[in-house]
Structure formats: C-alpha cells, structure tokens
Amino acid sequence: MADIAVEARGLKRSFNKGKFVAVNGLSLDIKYGQIHALLGPNGAGKTTTVKMLTTLLQPDSGSVKIAGVDAVKNPTSARRKLGLVLGGDLGFYPRASAQQNLCFFADIQGVPSAKRHQRVAQVLQDVQLTQYADTKVSGFSRGMKQRLHIARALLHEPRILFLDEPTTGLDPDISLEIRDLVSRLARQGVAVLLTSHSMAEVEELADQISLIGAGKLVISGQVQDIAACAGFDRCSTFTLTPAQDGLLKLSELLPGAVVHERRPLSAQWLHTIYWPQDQSSAVLEAELKRLFGRLPADYLCRPASLEQAYLAMADRLAR
C-alpha cells in the first residue's frame, strides 16, 4: 500500500543457537506521517525488533519492506530510505563544528557534493541549530547534541525515521523542543518509529502504539484500545487518610469485574479503580459522599491514561 512506510511480516529472531527466541512471529505496519511507538518491558524484544527493521540485524525468518524495498534481500538499498537516531554524547568529532561534522556525514551518506552544503544548512535549520553551525560540538549541551543526531539522520532526506529514547536524560524544556521537532517531521509526512520509557511522552506524541511482550505483538492501537484490551476504559483516583480509609469497604461495594488498587502515598492511601465499560462509577461516588459528606478533593474519574493501561497489561506482556 502507498501509505505504508515500513511493513514487517512474521519476523522471528533467536539467539544462542535457537535456545532463546527474542522475537517470534511479529508483524507491524508503520505509515507515512504517523508516529508509531513501540513499548514493552525489558527483554520483550523491542531492541531486536528495531535492529531488524533498520537492517542492523537479519531475521531468521519473515520479511521487512522499507519504502517498498526488501530490507532482507537488499539491506543497503533499504538503509538509504531511513534515518536512525540512537542519540547520546558520542558519534561526532568534538573538535569539529556542527557544520563540519554534518558535511562529513553527508559525504558518507552519499549526498551529492553540489547539494551537500544546501542540505547541511537545511537540516541545521530544521533542528534550530543554524546559529551554532560554526560552534565546536565539544561545546554543545546534551540537548543540542540530540538535535544534531536528528539533523544527521535527515541529511539524505529519508521519509522514515527511527528514534530510540530521544529525550532520555534531557531537561524538560529540551525534551519539549525534541517532541515539537518530531511532531513537525510527522506533519511533513515522515514516518516515525519511537521507543521510549516515558508513557507521558508516548501518549502525547504517538498516533499508534504497539505493545510487545515475550517477543510477540500483544496489541497495536491507541490508548483507548490498549485500555479496552486490559478490560477497562476509565479510572477513578483519590486519596484517603488512614481513618477515612478504614471506613470505606470497597471489597463489599464494587462488583467483581472492577479492579481496585490501594497503595500508601506519604501519610495517606492512594486508591485507583479501573472501570470496565459496562460499570458505572456512580455507586462509588455515592458511597464516598455518604461517608465523608463530599468527594475527596483530589477525586478524579477520567479516561484511562497510557501508563494505567500499560501497567494493567503488565502480566500479559511478561508471559
């Protein structure tokens, strides 16, 4: 299909002579103009999947197409279609300027010499580093280096971009700049595959979220789809003092289908109630008002967040 940037079918990869299967039959589509997040616990197979999708690792079986190119049979051709951002402090010549570094990598990536300086100027502008073009990379902050990594990945004008933990370790204001940049690239039609441990970041950025567990795709969809897969669509949260907590008998009040979590928070108890679609929160709210005259000041009932949905899926992801 014309709108599919990355098409993976039945990917399998094992290690230790087949004794450990890292990815087992995984299929995935990433569309142009879409930010697609890949989530899962440590050891779920995310890194192996990304390596296969970016031609850094050959699958034992299955297929990968990058912009229509068979990445298993023609990895070099496929690699020209994508940009990969691993980030970190390494990967550049610290004594050279940002512009000198990018000119060097543009040459390596096969950007024609007549177009090279134009492309370097453009990507520096894209990541808002134009004013630092002649500054040595050794003087760059971590956030500036991260933007420079993205600039390098964009030099050969790929329409597919892989971002591995793009804001890890960055200050909140720099993280916001990176997220704005990623959103802007997607609006320009670039397909983005994102891995991140920040649920809030993924919820803000991603159009599609895929959860991987034990090497398999568990679900792919939006936050509400993941919550529905976990068996709920809304959450009530509130805190009670120990004295109030002793008065509320939730095990007697809530239907069996409703999941309730209770954990200490400072000198109070934090309650989280996960409501299935066919269950109303009205009975809880009425009981809280009956016991305490009003709802707790911090009481909220709202659609499930990605973090809540992900945590509710933890057991299934670990299988």
TAVENBEL-V100804 format. One record per run of one state. SS is the DSSP state (A for helix, B for strand, O for the rest). FROM is the first residue (numbers start at 1). TO is the last residue. If there is no record, write none. Layout:
BEGIN
ss=SS from=FROM to=TO
ss=SS from=FROM to=TO
END
This chain:
BEGIN
ss=O from=1 to=3
ss=B from=4 to=15
ss=O from=16 to=19
ss=B from=20 to=31
ss=O from=32 to=34
ss=B from=35 to=39
ss=O from=40 to=45
ss=A from=46 to=53
ss=O from=54 to=60
ss=B from=61 to=66
ss=O from=67 to=68
ss=B from=69 to=70
ss=O from=71 to=74
ss=A from=75 to=79
ss=O from=80 to=81
ss=B from=82 to=85
ss=O from=86 to=96
ss=B from=97 to=97
ss=A from=98 to=108
ss=O from=109 to=112
ss=A from=113 to=126
ss=O from=127 to=129
ss=A from=130 to=132
ss=O from=133 to=135
ss=B from=136 to=136
ss=A from=137 to=139
ss=O from=140 to=141
ss=A from=142 to=154
ss=O from=155 to=159
ss=B from=160 to=164
ss=O from=165 to=171
ss=A from=172 to=187
ss=O from=188 to=190
ss=B from=191 to=195
ss=O from=196 to=198
ss=A from=199 to=205
ss=O from=206 to=207
ss=B from=208 to=213
ss=O from=214 to=215
ss=B from=216 to=221
ss=O from=222 to=222
ss=A from=223 to=230
ss=O from=231 to=233
ss=B from=234 to=241
ss=A from=242 to=247
ss=O from=248 to=249
ss=A from=250 to=253
ss=O from=254 to=258
ss=B from=259 to=265
ss=O from=266 to=267
ss=B from=268 to=275
ss=O from=276 to=281
ss=A from=282 to=292
ss=O from=293 to=299
ss=B from=300 to=303
ss=O from=304 to=305
ss=A from=306 to=312
ss=O from=313 to=313
ss=A from=314 to=318
ss=O from=319 to=319
END
